[in-house]
Structures are given as C-alpha cells and as structure tokens.
Amino acid sequence: MSFIDFGEVRLGSPWFDIAAVVESLNIYRQQVEALVKGYTKRDDVHKSLLDKMRKKWKLRGIIVLAVSKSADESSVRKMLSDL
C-alpha cells in the first residue's frame, strides 16, 4: 500500500505525517510495526518518534474539536486526560 498525502504535507518530521496515517486509519500494532520497519532499520528510535508524533496528532485533533466547539468542555478535558 502506498500513500501520497499532499493535503497535510509540511516541513518537519516525516513521522508526523506517518502518525496522521496511523491515527486516521486506526491500524493495528503489528501494522504500525511493519510500517516503521519499512521506513528504517532502527525500529526503537523511530518507534519512539512515531509515538510522540501520534500524541501530537491526537492533540491537534482535540484542539480542532475544542476551537470549533464540536465537543463540549468535559469531553475535551476527558480526551486530554487520555493522551
């Protein structure tokens, strides 16, 4: 499977783009591990980066929900505490 995502492309860590794919597709852990292996030979370092970027991607989504008032304050607080 190949992805080309020009709508969300940005400067910075390519792992943020990969985190967006992982979180958007809600893929299984084994699939995430295979994706990381496909991008690098040092799984431990890049897995850590991907984990950080996944949290960042989730936070981005929570902020969008809060600003657009698509979620109430208690729901936003719950999502933040689950990060």
N, C-alpha and C positions, 0 to 999 in steps of 0.2 A: 504494500500500500504506500502511496506517495501523497504528500501534501504540499501544496503551494498556497500560501496564505498571504496575499498582498494587502488585505484589508487591515490586518493587525501588525504588519511588519514594522519594526522600529530599530533604532540603533540601541546597542547594549547587548546584554546577554542573550544568545540564541536559546538558552534554556528557558527563558521566559516565554518564548513562542511555543516551545515544546510543552511547557506547563499548561499553556492555554489549550493545546490539543488534548492533552491528557485529561484535564478537568472537564473540558467541553464534551468529550466523548465518554467520560466516566469509564475508562478501560480498567481491566483487571491488573493486579500487581504483576503477574507474570508477563503481561503485555508491556507494562511500563519497563520492566527489567530488560526485555528484548529490545525495546526502543533505545534504552540507554546503551546497551551493548552495541547496537547498530551505529551509534554516533561516536563511540570512544572505546579505548582499551582499558581505561582506568575507571571502572564502574563506581568504586567507592567515592571518589572525588566528585564525579559528575552526578551521582545519585544524590549526594548532599546538596549540590547546587540546584538540582531539579526540585528537591523537597522544599527548599527555600523559595524558589520561584512559584511553586504551586500555592504556597501560602500567600505570596504576593498577588497571584492571580485571583485567589478567593477574596482577598481583601479588596481588590479592585471591584469585584462584583458586588460586595457588600456596600461599598461606598456608592456605587451606581444606584442600588436599591434605596439607600438612605436619602440620597440627594433627590431622586425622582419621586420619593415618597411612595414607592411601590411596596414598601414593607413598613409596618408600624415600628415604633421605637423599641418595644420589648422584643420583637423578632430580630431586629438589628443587633441589639445587645446580646441575644442568645447566639446568633451567628458569630459574633466577635468572640464570645467566650469559648466557642467550639473550635476556633482556629488553632 
